[in-house]
């Protein structure tokens, strides 16, 4: 449950200058994508503090998998 290896990043990049994602399972993120620094490998929970604000956040087939969806 997350962005995986960022397979949608290229498509989403057509709509935004910068695209980032969150993936809690390191095994789903390739070394190449991890090196780019655009994927936060960690849970998306109350402790997630990326240090910046976002204009848009997409949760595509994700909220139903988050234990505390309301908190997310």
Predicted model as a PDB file, atoms N, CA, C, CB and O in Angstrom, pLDDT in the B-factor column:
MODEL        1                                                                  
ATOM      1  N   UNK A   1       0.835  -1.158   0.000  1.00 66.00           N  
ATOM      2  CA  UNK A   1       0.000   0.000   0.000  1.00 66.00           C  
ATOM      3  C   UNK A   1       0.886   1.229   0.000  1.00 66.00           C  
ATOM      4  CB  UNK A   1      -0.953  -0.007   1.196  1.00 66.00           C  
ATOM      5  O   UNK A   1       1.424   1.623   1.035  1.00 66.00           O  
ATOM      6  N   UNK A   2       1.027   1.806  -1.117  1.00 86.00           N  
ATOM      7  CA  UNK A   2       1.859   2.992  -1.285  1.00 86.00           C  
ATOM      8  C   UNK A   2       2.142   3.187  -2.752  1.00 86.00           C  
ATOM      9  CB  UNK A   2       3.173   2.877  -0.486  1.00 86.00           C  
ATOM     10  O   UNK A   2       1.426   2.655  -3.601  1.00 86.00           O  
ATOM     11  N   UNK A   3       3.169   3.939  -3.061  1.00 90.00           N  
ATOM     12  CA  UNK A   3       3.472   4.246  -4.458  1.00 90.00           C  
ATOM     13  C   UNK A   3       4.313   3.175  -5.127  1.00 90.00           C  
ATOM     14  CB  UNK A   3       4.180   5.565  -4.550  1.00 90.00           C  
ATOM     15  O   UNK A   3       4.594   3.265  -6.322  1.00 90.00           O  
ATOM     16  N   UNK A   4       4.718   2.160  -4.370  1.00 91.00           N  
ATOM     17  CA  UNK A   4       5.576   1.131  -4.956  1.00 91.00           C  
ATOM     18  C   UNK A   4       6.845   1.748  -5.497  1.00 91.00           C  
ATOM     19  CB  UNK A   4       4.842   0.374  -6.066  1.00 91.00           C  
ATOM     20  O   UNK A   4       7.502   2.538  -4.819  1.00 91.00           O  
ATOM     21  N   UNK A   5       7.187   1.389  -6.715  1.00 94.00           N  
ATOM     22  CA  UNK A   5       8.413   1.880  -7.346  1.00 94.00           C  
ATOM     23  C   UNK A   5       8.169   3.158  -8.157  1.00 94.00           C  
ATOM     24  CB  UNK A   5       9.002   0.798  -8.248  1.00 94.00           C  
ATOM     25  O   UNK A   5       8.998   3.539  -8.984  1.00 94.00           O  
ATOM     26  N   UNK A   6       7.044   3.808  -7.919  1.00 93.00           N  
ATOM     27  CA  UNK A   6       6.766   5.065  -8.614  1.00 93.00           C  
ATOM     28  C   UNK A   6       6.390   4.880 -10.064  1.00 93.00           C  
ATOM     29  CB  UNK A   6       7.950   5.962  -8.531  1.00 93.00           C  
ATOM     30  O   UNK A   6       6.737   5.708 -10.907  1.00 93.00           O  
ATOM     31  N   UNK A   7       5.679   3.798 -10.372  1.00 91.00           N  
ATOM     32  CA  UNK A   7       5.324   3.509 -11.764  1.00 91.00           C  
ATOM     33  C   UNK A   7       4.477   4.600 -12.409  1.00 91.00           C  
ATOM     34  CB  UNK A   7       4.587   2.202 -11.838  1.00 91.00           C  
ATOM     35  O   UNK A   7       4.505   4.753 -13.630  1.00 91.00           O  
ATOM     36  N   UNK A   8       3.728   5.358 -11.622  1.00 91.00           N  
ATOM     37  CA  UNK A   8       2.871   6.425 -12.161  1.00 91.00           C  
ATOM     38  C   UNK A   8       3.582   7.776 -12.210  1.00 91.00           C  
ATOM     39  CB  UNK A   8       1.606   6.550 -11.324  1.00 91.00           C  
ATOM     40  O   UNK A   8       3.007   8.752 -12.691  1.00 91.00           O  
ATOM     41  N   UNK A   9       4.808   7.849 -11.729  1.00 93.00           N  
ATOM     42  CA  UNK A   9       5.488   9.137 -11.638  1.00 93.00           C  
ATOM     43  C   UNK A   9       5.618   9.830 -12.988  1.00 93.00           C  
ATOM     44  CB  UNK A   9       6.854   8.951 -11.033  1.00 93.00           C  
ATOM     45  O   UNK A   9       5.427  11.043 -13.069  1.00 93.00           O  
ATOM     46  N   UNK A  10       5.933   9.103 -14.036  1.00 92.00           N  
ATOM     47  CA  UNK A  10       6.112   9.738 -15.343  1.00 92.00           C  
ATOM     48  C   UNK A  10       4.810  10.359 -15.835  1.00 92.00           C  
ATOM     49  CB  UNK A  10       6.627   8.720 -16.366  1.00 92.00           C  
ATOM     50  O   UNK A  10       4.813  11.473 -16.359  1.00 92.00           O  
ATOM     51  N   UNK A  11       3.709   9.653 -15.673  1.00 93.00           N  
ATOM     52  CA  UNK A  11       2.402  10.181 -16.085  1.00 93.00           C  
ATOM     53  C   UNK A  11       2.031  11.381 -15.228  1.00 93.00           C  
ATOM     54  CB  UNK A  11       1.308   9.089 -15.982  1.00 93.00           C  
ATOM     55  O   UNK A  11       1.614  12.413 -15.754  1.00 93.00           O  
ATOM     56  N   UNK A  12       2.180  11.258 -13.917  1.00 92.00           N  
ATOM     57  CA  UNK A  12       1.841  12.356 -13.013  1.00 92.00           C  
ATOM     58  C   UNK A  12       2.742  13.559 -13.240  1.00 92.00           C  
ATOM     59  CB  UNK A  12       1.942  11.900 -11.562  1.00 92.00           C  
ATOM     60  O   UNK A  12       2.324  14.694 -13.009  1.00 92.00           O  
ATOM     61  N   UNK A  13       3.963  13.332 -13.684  1.00 92.00           N  
ATOM     62  CA  UNK A  13       4.883  14.419 -13.979  1.00 92.00           C  
ATOM     63  C   UNK A  13       4.395  15.331 -15.084  1.00 92.00           C  
ATOM     64  CB  UNK A  13       6.214  13.865 -14.347  1.00 92.00           C  
ATOM     65  O   UNK A  13       4.860  16.465 -15.205  1.00 92.00           O  
ATOM     66  N   UNK A  14       3.458  14.848 -15.896  1.00 93.00           N  
ATOM     67  CA  UNK A  14       2.860  15.695 -16.926  1.00 93.00           C  
ATOM     68  C   UNK A  14       1.900  16.726 -16.354  1.00 93.00           C  
ATOM     69  CB  UNK A  14       2.139  14.843 -17.934  1.00 93.00           C  
ATOM     70  O   UNK A  14       1.499  17.657 -17.053  1.00 93.00           O  
ATOM     71  N   UNK A  15       1.529  16.568 -15.096  1.00 90.00           N  
ATOM     72  CA  UNK A  15       0.579  17.462 -14.440  1.00 90.00           C  
ATOM     73  C   UNK A  15       1.203  18.277 -13.310  1.00 90.00           C  
ATOM     74  CB  UNK A  15      -0.576  16.665 -13.901  1.00 90.00           C  
ATOM     75  O   UNK A  15       0.580  19.208 -12.799  1.00 90.00           O  
ATOM     76  N   UNK A  16       2.421  17.937 -12.920  1.00 89.00           N  
ATOM     77  CA  UNK A  16       3.053  18.619 -11.794  1.00 89.00           C  
ATOM     78  C   UNK A  16       4.553  18.733 -12.038  1.00 89.00           C  
ATOM     79  CB  UNK A  16       2.772  17.871 -10.469  1.00 89.00           C  
ATOM     80  O   UNK A  16       5.154  17.885 -12.698  1.00 89.00           O  
ATOM     81  N   UNK A  17       5.142  19.784 -11.499  1.00 87.00           N  
ATOM     82  CA  UNK A  17       6.579  19.986 -11.656  1.00 87.00           C  
ATOM     83  C   UNK A  17       7.373  18.966 -10.851  1.00 87.00           C  
ATOM     84  CB  UNK A  17       6.965  21.400 -11.234  1.00 87.00           C  
ATOM     85  O   UNK A  17       8.447  18.534 -11.271  1.00 87.00           O  
ATOM     86  N   UNK A  18       6.845  18.582  -9.693  1.00 91.00           N  
ATOM     87  CA  UNK A  18       7.525  17.626  -8.830  1.00 91.00           C  
ATOM     88  C   UNK A  18       6.543  16.553  -8.389  1.00 91.00           C  
ATOM     89  CB  UNK A  18       8.147  18.333  -7.606  1.00 91.00           C  
ATOM     90  O   UNK A  18       5.394  16.847  -8.059  1.00 91.00           O  
ATOM     91  N   UNK A  19       6.998  15.320  -8.385  1.00 94.00           N  
ATOM     92  CA  UNK A  19       6.171  14.199  -7.945  1.00 94.00           C  
ATOM     93  C   UNK A  19       6.965  13.406  -6.915  1.00 94.00           C  
ATOM     94  CB  UNK A  19       5.743  13.291  -9.152  1.00 94.00           C  
ATOM     95  O   UNK A  19       8.121  13.051  -7.143  1.00 94.00           O  
ATOM     96  N   UNK A  20       6.330  13.133  -5.779  1.00 94.00           N  
ATOM     97  CA  UNK A  20       6.930  12.317  -4.729  1.00 94.00           C  
ATOM     98  C   UNK A  20       5.918  11.259  -4.322  1.00 94.00           C  
ATOM     99  CB  UNK A  20       7.364  13.188  -3.501  1.00 94.00           C  
ATOM    100  O   UNK A  20       4.735  11.369  -4.644  1.00 94.00           O  
ATOM    101  N   UNK A  21       6.378  10.243  -3.620  1.00 93.00           N  
ATOM    102  CA  UNK A  21       5.487   9.204  -3.146  1.00 93.00           C  
ATOM    103  C   UNK A  21       5.937   8.660  -1.804  1.00 93.00           C  
ATOM    104  CB  UNK A  21       5.400   8.088  -4.156  1.00 93.00           C  
ATOM    105  O   UNK A  21       7.042   8.938  -1.339  1.00 93.00           O  
ATOM    106  N   UNK A  22       5.057   7.877  -1.192  1.00 92.00           N  
ATOM    107  CA  UNK A  22       5.346   7.214   0.081  1.00 92.00           C  
ATOM    108  C   UNK A  22       5.118   5.726  -0.113  1.00 92.00           C  
ATOM    109  CB  UNK A  22       4.454   7.779   1.248  1.00 92.00           C  
ATOM    110  O   UNK A  22       4.069   5.315  -0.611  1.00 92.00           O  
ATOM    111  N   UNK A  23       6.087   4.920   0.274  1.00 92.00           N  
ATOM    112  CA  UNK A  23       5.974   3.459   0.209  1.00 92.00           C  
ATOM    113  C   UNK A  23       6.542   2.873   1.495  1.00 92.00           C  
ATOM    114  CB  UNK A  23       6.719   2.883  -1.046  1.00 92.00           C  
ATOM    115  O   UNK A  23       7.733   3.027   1.764  1.00 92.00           O  
ATOM    116  N   UNK A  24       5.718   2.205   2.292  1.00 90.00           N  
ATOM    117  CA  UNK A  24       6.222   1.641   3.545  1.00 90.00           C  
ATOM    118  C   UNK A  24       7.073   0.378   3.388  1.00 90.00           C  
ATOM    119  CB  UNK A  24       5.073   1.335   4.433  1.00 90.00           C  
ATOM    120  O   UNK A  24       7.784   0.010   4.323  1.00 90.00           O  
ATOM    121  N   UNK A  25       7.025  -0.286   2.250  1.00 92.00           N  
ATOM    122  CA  UNK A  25       7.747  -1.551   2.065  1.00 92.00           C  
ATOM    123  C   UNK A  25       8.975  -1.334   1.182  1.00 92.00           C  
ATOM    124  CB  UNK A  25       6.819  -2.626   1.441  1.00 92.00           C  
ATOM    125  O   UNK A  25       8.853  -1.184  -0.033  1.00 92.00           O  
ATOM    126  N   UNK A  26      10.158  -1.316   1.798  1.00 94.00           N  
ATOM    127  CA  UNK A  26      11.407  -1.059   1.058  1.00 94.00           C  
ATOM    128  C   UNK A  26      11.606  -2.051  -0.093  1.00 94.00           C  
ATOM    129  CB  UNK A  26      12.609  -1.129   2.011  1.00 94.00           C  
ATOM    130  O   UNK A  26      12.207  -1.703  -1.109  1.00 94.00           O  
ATOM    131  N   UNK A  27      11.112  -3.268   0.056  1.00 96.00           N  
ATOM    132  CA  UNK A  27      11.291  -4.288  -0.981  1.00 96.00           C  
ATOM    133  C   UNK A  27      10.594  -3.911  -2.290  1.00 96.00           C  
ATOM    134  CB  UNK A  27      10.765  -5.628  -0.488  1.00 96.00           C  
ATOM    135  O   UNK A  27      10.919  -4.471  -3.337  1.00 96.00           O  
ATOM    136  N   UNK A  28       9.653  -2.982  -2.252  1.00 94.00           N  
ATOM    137  CA  UNK A  28       8.928  -2.574  -3.453  1.00 94.00           C  
ATOM    138  C   UNK A  28       9.571  -1.394  -4.175  1.00 94.00           C  
ATOM    139  CB  UNK A  28       7.514  -2.225  -3.094  1.00 94.00           C  
ATOM    140  O   UNK A  28       9.081  -0.963  -5.219  1.00 94.00           O  
ATOM    141  N   UNK A  29      10.670  -0.867  -3.621  1.00 96.00           N  
ATOM    142  CA  UNK A  29      11.333   0.301  -4.209  1.00 96.00           C  
ATOM    143  C   UNK A  29      12.711  -0.116  -4.720  1.00 96.00           C  
ATOM    144  CB  UNK A  29      11.454   1.465  -3.169  1.00 96.00           C  
ATOM    145  O   UNK A  29      13.547  -0.592  -3.953  1.00 96.00           O  
ATOM    146  N   UNK A  30      12.938   0.067  -6.017  1.00 95.00           N  
ATOM    147  CA  UNK A  30      14.234  -0.306  -6.594  1.00 95.00           C  
ATOM    148  C   UNK A  30      15.329   0.625  -6.089  1.00 95.00           C  
ATOM    149  CB  UNK A  30      14.174  -0.271  -8.136  1.00 95.00           C  
ATOM    150  O   UNK A  30      15.051   1.727  -5.616  1.00 95.00           O  
ATOM    151  N   UNK A  31      16.559   0.178  -6.191  1.00 93.00           N  
ATOM    152  CA  UNK A  31      17.704   0.987  -5.773  1.00 93.00           C  
ATOM    153  C   UNK A  31      17.761   2.291  -6.572  1.00 93.00           C  
ATOM    154  CB  UNK A  31      19.019   0.194  -5.946  1.00 93.00           C  
ATOM    155  O   UNK A  31      18.096   3.343  -6.026  1.00 93.00           O  
ATOM    156  N   UNK A  32      17.431   2.220  -7.871  1.00 92.00           N  
ATOM    157  CA  UNK A  32      17.435   3.424  -8.714  1.00 92.00           C  
ATOM    158  C   UNK A  32      16.457   4.463  -8.203  1.00 92.00           C  
ATOM    159  CB  UNK A  32      17.098   3.067 -10.158  1.00 92.00           C  
ATOM    160  O   UNK A  32      16.802   5.634  -8.046  1.00 92.00           O  
ATOM    161  N   UNK A  33      15.219   4.019  -7.941  1.00 91.00           N  
ATOM    162  CA  UNK A  33      14.185   4.952  -7.475  1.00 91.00           C  
ATOM    163  C   UNK A  33      14.513   5.488  -6.085  1.00 91.00           C  
ATOM    164  CB  UNK A  33      12.810   4.265  -7.461  1.00 91.00           C  
ATOM    165  O   UNK A  33      14.275   6.664  -5.809  1.00 91.00           O  
ATOM    166  N   UNK A  34      15.049   4.653  -5.215  1.00 90.00           N  
ATOM    167  CA  UNK A  34      15.416   5.097  -3.873  1.00 90.00           C  
ATOM    168  C   UNK A  34      16.491   6.183  -3.962  1.00 90.00           C  
ATOM    169  CB  UNK A  34      15.916   3.903  -3.019  1.00 90.00           C  
ATOM    170  O   UNK A  34      16.467   7.144  -3.192  1.00 90.00           O  
ATOM    171  N   UNK A  35      17.420   6.034  -4.887  1.00 90.00           N  
ATOM    172  CA  UNK A  35      18.505   7.004  -5.044  1.00 90.00           C  
ATOM    173  C   UNK A  35      17.988   8.360  -5.526  1.00 90.00           C  
ATOM    174  CB  UNK A  35      19.548   6.470  -6.022  1.00 90.00           C  
ATOM    175  O   UNK A  35      18.605   9.388  -5.247  1.00 90.00           O  
ATOM    176  N   UNK A  36      16.872   8.375  -6.240  1.00 92.00           N  
ATOM    177  CA  UNK A  36      16.305   9.635  -6.721  1.00 92.00           C  
ATOM    178  C   UNK A  36      15.828  10.509  -5.572  1.00 92.00           C  
ATOM    179  CB  UNK A  36      15.153   9.365  -7.678  1.00 92.00           C  
ATOM    180  O   UNK A  36      15.792  11.734  -5.695  1.00 92.00           O  
ATOM    181  N   UNK A  37      15.461   9.887  -4.456  1.00 91.00           N  
ATOM    182  CA  UNK A  37      14.990  10.635  -3.297  1.00 91.00           C  
ATOM    183  C   UNK A  37      13.561  11.125  -3.386  1.00 91.00           C  
ATOM    184  CB  UNK A  37      15.865  11.785  -3.079  1.00 91.00           C  
ATOM    185  O   UNK A  37      13.140  11.942  -2.568  1.00 91.00           O  
ATOM    186  N   UNK A  38      12.804  10.642  -4.362  1.00 93.00           N  
ATOM    187  CA  UNK A  38      11.415  11.084  -4.508  1.00 93.00           C  
ATOM    188  C   UNK A  38      10.428  10.151  -3.830  1.00 93.00           C  
ATOM    189  CB  UNK A  38      11.063  11.207  -5.967  1.00 93.00           C  
ATOM    190  O   UNK A  38       9.237  10.456  -3.760  1.00 93.00           O  
ATOM    191  N   UNK A  39      10.903   9.020  -3.330  1.00 95.00           N  
ATOM    192  CA  UNK A  39      10.030   8.084  -2.632  1.00 95.00           C  
ATOM    193  C   UNK A  39      10.444   8.044  -1.162  1.00 95.00           C  
ATOM    194  CB  UNK A  39      10.097   6.658  -3.275  1.00 95.00           C  
ATOM    195  O   UNK A  39      11.580   7.706  -0.833  1.00 95.00           O  
ATOM    196  N   UNK A  40       9.509   8.392  -0.293  1.00 93.00           N  
ATOM    197  CA  UNK A  40       9.726   8.320   1.151  1.00 93.00           C  
ATOM    198  C   UNK A  40       9.434   6.888   1.574  1.00 93.00           C  
ATOM    199  CB  UNK A  40       8.820   9.353   1.936  1.00 93.00           C  
ATOM    200  O   UNK A  40       8.281   6.460   1.546  1.00 93.00           O  
ATOM    201  N   UNK A  41      10.458   6.146   1.962  1.00 94.00           N  
ATOM    202  CA  UNK A  41      10.277   4.752   2.369  1.00 94.00           C  
ATOM    203  C   UNK A  41      10.024   4.746   3.871  1.00 94.00           C  
ATOM    204  CB  UNK A  41      11.530   3.867   1.993  1.00 94.00           C  
ATOM    205  O   UNK A  41      10.951   4.750   4.680  1.00 94.00           O  
ATOM    206  N   UNK A  42       8.736   4.735   4.219  1.00 91.00           N  
ATOM    207  CA  UNK A  42       8.296   4.777   5.607  1.00 91.00           C  
ATOM    208  C   UNK A  42       6.776   4.719   5.637  1.00 91.00           C  
ATOM    209  CB  UNK A  42       8.822   6.054   6.328  1.00 91.00           C  
ATOM    210  O   UNK A  42       6.134   4.915   4.605  1.00 91.00           O  
ATOM    211  N   UNK A  43       6.195   4.458   6.783  1.00 87.00           N  
ATOM    212  CA  UNK A  43       4.736   4.458   6.862  1.00 87.00           C  
ATOM    213  C   UNK A  43       4.171   5.874   6.685  1.00 87.00           C  
ATOM    214  CB  UNK A  43       4.278   3.870   8.207  1.00 87.00           C  
ATOM    215  O   UNK A  43       4.810   6.861   7.051  1.00 87.00           O  
ATOM    216  N   UNK A  44       2.992   5.950   6.130  1.00 82.00           N  
ATOM    217  CA  UNK A  44       2.278   7.223   6.064  1.00 82.00           C  
ATOM    218  C   UNK A  44       1.365   7.252   7.275  1.00 82.00           C  
ATOM    219  CB  UNK A  44       1.467   7.390   4.706  1.00 82.00           C  
ATOM    220  O   UNK A  44       0.243   6.748   7.237  1.00 82.00           O  
ATOM    221  N   UNK A  45       1.860   7.850   8.351  1.00 82.00           N  
ATOM    222  CA  UNK A  45       1.112   7.886   9.603  1.00 82.00           C  
ATOM    223  C   UNK A  45       1.272   9.264  10.235  1.00 82.00           C  
ATOM    224  CB  UNK A  45       1.592   6.768  10.576  1.00 82.00           C  
ATOM    225  O   UNK A  45       1.788  10.185   9.603  1.00 82.00           O  
ATOM    226  N   UNK A  46       0.838   9.401  11.460  1.00 81.00           N  
ATOM    227  CA  UNK A  46       0.899  10.696  12.149  1.00 81.00           C  
ATOM    228  C   UNK A  46       2.321  11.209  12.314  1.00 81.00           C  
ATOM    229  CB  UNK A  46       0.245  10.588  13.507  1.00 81.00           C  
ATOM    230  O   UNK A  46       2.528  12.409  12.490  1.00 81.00           O  
ATOM    231  N   UNK A  47       3.301  10.321  12.259  1.00 87.00           N  
ATOM    232  CA  UNK A  47       4.704  10.712  12.426  1.00 87.00           C  
ATOM    233  C   UNK A  47       5.345  11.206  11.126  1.00 87.00           C  
ATOM    234  CB  UNK A  47       5.500   9.542  12.967  1.00 87.00           C  
ATOM    235  O   UNK A  47       6.456  11.736  11.150  1.00 87.00           O  
ATOM    236  N   UNK A  48       4.664  11.040  10.005  1.00 86.00           N  
ATOM    237  CA  UNK A  48       5.218  11.443   8.715  1.00 86.00           C  
ATOM    238  C   UNK A  48       5.269  12.968   8.633  1.00 86.00           C  
ATOM    239  CB  UNK A  48       4.379  10.859   7.546  1.00 86.00           C  
ATOM    240  O   UNK A  48       4.233  13.633   8.651  1.00 86.00           O  
ATOM    241  N   UNK A  49       6.458  13.503   8.543  1.00 88.00           N  
ATOM    242  CA  UNK A  49       6.679  14.944   8.444  1.00 88.00           C  
ATOM    243  C   UNK A  49       7.697  15.189   7.330  1.00 88.00           C  
ATOM    244  CB  UNK A  49       7.174  15.545   9.812  1.00 88.00           C  
ATOM    245  O   UNK A  49       8.902  15.163   7.579  1.00 88.00           O  
ATOM    246  N   UNK A  50       7.224  15.427   6.105  1.00 87.00           N  
ATOM    247  CA  UNK A  50       8.164  15.572   4.989  1.00 87.00           C  
ATOM    248  C   UNK A  50       8.953  16.880   5.002  1.00 87.00           C  
ATOM    249  CB  UNK A  50       7.419  15.467   3.699  1.00 87.00           C  
ATOM    250  O   UNK A  50       9.911  17.016   4.241  1.00 87.00           O  
ATOM    251  N   UNK A  51       8.582  17.840   5.841  1.00 88.00           N  
ATOM    252  CA  UNK A  51       9.330  19.093   5.891  1.00 88.00           C  
ATOM    253  C   UNK A  51       8.960  20.072   4.798  1.00 88.00           C  
ATOM    254  CB  UNK A  51      10.781  18.809   5.813  1.00 88.00           C  
ATOM    255  O   UNK A  51       9.696  21.023   4.533  1.00 88.00           O  
ATOM    256  N   UNK A  52       7.833  19.847   4.169  1.00 88.00           N  
ATOM    257  CA  UNK A  52       7.362  20.762   3.130  1.00 88.00           C  
ATOM    258  C   UNK A  52       5.864  20.636   2.985  1.00 88.00           C  
ATOM    259  CB  UNK A  52       8.059  20.483   1.784  1.00 88.00           C  
ATOM    260  O   UNK A  52       5.258  19.714   3.531  1.00 88.00           O  
ATOM    261  N   UNK A  53       5.266  21.549   2.259  1.00 89.00           N  
ATOM    262  CA  UNK A  53       3.827  21.524   1.997  1.00 89.00           C  
ATOM    263  C   UNK A  53       3.609  21.076   0.549  1.00 89.00           C  
ATOM    264  CB  UNK A  53       3.174  22.933   2.260  1.00 89.00           C  
ATOM    265  O   UNK A  53       4.471  21.261  -0.310  1.00 89.00           O  
ATOM    266  N   UNK A  54       2.449  20.491   0.302  1.00 87.00           N  
ATOM    267  CA  UNK A  54       2.118  20.007  -1.036  1.00 87.00           C  
ATOM    268  C   UNK A  54       0.850  20.685  -1.530  1.00 87.00           C  
ATOM    269  CB  UNK A  54       1.947  18.473  -1.040  1.00 87.00           C  
ATOM    270  O   UNK A  54      -0.060  20.963  -0.749  1.00 87.00           O  
ATOM    271  N   UNK A  55       0.793  20.947  -2.824  1.00 86.00           N  
ATOM    272  CA  UNK A  55      -0.398  21.527  -3.425  1.00 86.00           C  
ATOM    273  C   UNK A  55      -1.483  20.482  -3.637  1.00 86.00           C  
ATOM    274  CB  UNK A  55      -0.049  22.189  -4.745  1.00 86.00           C  
ATOM    275  O   UNK A  55      -2.672  20.798  -3.594  1.00 86.00           O  
ATOM    276  N   UNK A  56      -1.078  19.242  -3.866  1.00 86.00           N  
ATOM    277  CA  UNK A  56      -2.036  18.175  -4.153  1.00 86.00           C  
ATOM    278  C   UNK A  56      -1.478  16.850  -3.670  1.00 86.00           C  
ATOM    279  CB  UNK A  56      -2.360  18.109  -5.664  1.00 86.00           C  
ATOM    280  O   UNK A  56      -0.297  16.551  -3.847  1.00 86.00           O  
ATOM    281  N   UNK A  57      -2.346  16.065  -3.058  1.00 85.00           N  
ATOM    282  CA  UNK A  57      -1.967  14.713  -2.633  1.00 85.00           C  
ATOM    283  C   UNK A  57      -3.012  13.753  -3.177  1.00 85.00           C  
ATOM    284  CB  UNK A  57      -1.853  14.602  -1.061  1.00 85.00           C  
ATOM    285  O   UNK A  57      -4.212  13.991  -3.041  1.00 85.00           O  
ATOM    286  N   UNK A  58      -2.559  12.675  -3.790  1.00 85.00           N  
ATOM    287  CA  UNK A  58      -3.462  11.664  -4.333  1.00 85.00           C  
ATOM    288  C   UNK A  58      -3.369  10.397  -3.496  1.00 85.00           C  
ATOM    289  CB  UNK A  58      -3.130  11.363  -5.816  1.00 85.00           C  
ATOM    290  O   UNK A  58      -2.274   9.934  -3.176  1.00 85.00           O  
ATOM    291  N   UNK A  59      -4.506   9.847  -3.148  1.00 81.00           N  
ATOM    292  CA  UNK A  59      -4.584   8.561  -2.456  1.00 81.00           C  
ATOM    293  C   UNK A  59      -5.361   7.629  -3.379  1.00 81.00           C  
ATOM    294  CB  UNK A  59      -5.275   8.690  -1.024  1.00 81.00           C  
ATOM    295  O   UNK A  59      -6.585   7.536  -3.283  1.00 81.00           O  
ATOM    296  N   UNK A  60      -4.662   6.947  -4.262  1.00 81.00           N  
ATOM    297  CA  UNK A  60      -5.302   6.101  -5.265  1.00 81.00           C  
ATOM    298  C   UNK A  60      -5.336   4.662  -4.756  1.00 81.00           C  
ATOM    299  CB  UNK A  60      -4.555   6.189  -6.630  1.00 81.00           C  
ATOM    300  O   UNK A  60      -4.303   3.994  -4.697  1.00 81.00           O  
ATOM    301  N   UNK A  61      -6.508   4.197  -4.394  1.00 78.00           N  
ATOM    302  CA  UNK A  61      -6.686   2.844  -3.864  1.00 78.00           C  
ATOM    303  C   UNK A  61      -5.794   2.601  -2.650  1.00 78.00           C  
ATOM    304  CB  UNK A  61      -6.388   1.804  -4.948  1.00 78.00           C  
ATOM    305  O   UNK A  61      -5.171   1.545  -2.534  1.00 78.00           O  
ATOM    306  N   UNK A  62      -5.732   3.574  -1.750  1.00 77.00           N  
ATOM    307  CA  UNK A  62      -4.844   3.482  -0.595  1.00 77.00           C  
ATOM    308  C   UNK A  62      -5.595   3.557   0.732  1.00 77.00           C  
ATOM    309  CB  UNK A  62      -3.812   4.580  -0.654  1.00 77.00           C  
ATOM    310  O   UNK A  62      -5.336   2.756   1.629  1.00 77.00           O  
ATOM    311  N   UNK A  63      -6.512   4.500   0.869  1.00 75.00           N  
ATOM    312  CA  UNK A  63      -7.133   4.745   2.175  1.00 75.00           C  
ATOM    313  C   UNK A  63      -7.742   3.505   2.810  1.00 75.00           C  
ATOM    314  CB  UNK A  63      -8.190   5.788   2.038  1.00 75.00           C  
ATOM    315  O   UNK A  63      -7.704   3.361   4.031  1.00 75.00           O  
ATOM    316  N   UNK A  64      -8.294   2.619   2.017  1.00 79.00           N  
ATOM    317  CA  UNK A  64      -8.908   1.417   2.594  1.00 79.00           C  
ATOM    318  C   UNK A  64      -7.872   0.459   3.190  1.00 79.00           C  
ATOM    319  CB  UNK A  64      -9.723   0.691   1.531  1.00 79.00           C  
ATOM    320  O   UNK A  64      -8.231  -0.488   3.889  1.00 79.00           O  
ATOM    321  N   UNK A  65      -6.596   0.703   2.914  1.00 76.00           N  
ATOM    322  CA  UNK A  65      -5.524  -0.156   3.443  1.00 76.00           C  
ATOM    323  C   UNK A  65      -4.818   0.457   4.649  1.00 76.00           C  
ATOM    324  CB  UNK A  65      -4.504  -0.438   2.355  1.00 76.00           C  
ATOM    325  O   UNK A  65      -4.006  -0.212   5.287  1.00 76.00           O  
ATOM    326  N   UNK A  66      -5.110   1.700   4.970  1.00 75.00           N  
ATOM    327  CA  UNK A  66      -4.473   2.380   6.086  1.00 75.00           C  
ATOM    328  C   UNK A  66      -5.296   2.108   7.349  1.00 75.00           C  
ATOM    329  CB  UNK A  66      -4.342   3.918   5.813  1.00 75.00           C  
ATOM    330  O   UNK A  66      -6.494   2.392   7.373  1.00 75.00           O  
ATOM    331  N   UNK A  67      -4.670   1.561   8.397  1.00 77.00           N  
ATOM    332  CA  UNK A  67      -5.408   1.263   9.620  1.00 77.00           C  
ATOM    333  C   UNK A  67      -6.129   2.480  10.210  1.00 77.00           C  
ATOM    334  CB  UNK A  67      -4.468   0.696  10.645  1.00 77.00           C  
ATOM    335  O   UNK A  67      -7.247   2.345  10.708  1.00 77.00           O  
ATOM    336  N   UNK A  68      -5.509   3.662  10.163  1.00 77.00           N  
ATOM    337  CA  UNK A  68      -6.132   4.881  10.678  1.00 77.00           C  
ATOM    338  C   UNK A  68      -6.324   5.846   9.515  1.00 77.00           C  
ATOM    339  CB  UNK A  68      -5.266   5.531  11.814  1.00 77.00           C  
ATOM    340  O   UNK A  68      -5.615   6.847   9.409  1.00 77.00           O  
ATOM    341  N   UNK A  69      -7.284   5.543   8.644  1.00 75.00           N  
ATOM    342  CA  UNK A  69      -7.510   6.358   7.451  1.00 75.00           C  
ATOM    343  C   UNK A  69      -7.880   7.787   7.809  1.00 75.00           C  
ATOM    344  CB  UNK A  69      -8.604   5.743   6.592  1.00 75.00           C  
ATOM    345  O   UNK A  69      -7.450   8.723   7.134  1.00 75.00           O  
ATOM    346  N   UNK A  70      -8.666   7.971   8.854  1.00 77.00           N  
ATOM    347  CA  UNK A  70      -9.058   9.312   9.248  1.00 77.00           C  
ATOM    348  C   UNK A  70      -7.833  10.112   9.707  1.00 77.00           C  
ATOM    349  CB  UNK A  70     -10.118   9.254  10.363  1.00 77.00           C  
ATOM    350  O   UNK A  70      -7.712  11.295   9.388  1.00 77.00           O  
ATOM    351  N   UNK A  71      -6.941   9.484  10.441  1.00 72.00           N  
ATOM    352  CA  UNK A  71      -5.711  10.145  10.865  1.00 72.00           C  
ATOM    353  C   UNK A  71      -4.819  10.500   9.698  1.00 72.00           C  
ATOM    354  CB  UNK A  71      -4.958   9.272  11.826  1.00 72.00           C  
ATOM    355  O   UNK A  71      -4.144  11.529   9.718  1.00 72.00           O  
ATOM    356  N   UNK A  72      -4.811   9.646   8.670  1.00 68.00           N  
ATOM    357  CA  UNK A  72      -4.003   9.908   7.476  1.00 68.00           C  
ATOM    358  C   UNK A  72      -4.516  11.139   6.774  1.00 68.00           C  
ATOM    359  CB  UNK A  72      -4.014   8.704   6.519  1.00 68.00           C  
ATOM    360  O   UNK A  72      -3.973  11.533   5.742  1.00 68.00           O  
TER     361      UNK A  72                                                      
ENDMDL                                                                          
END                                                                             
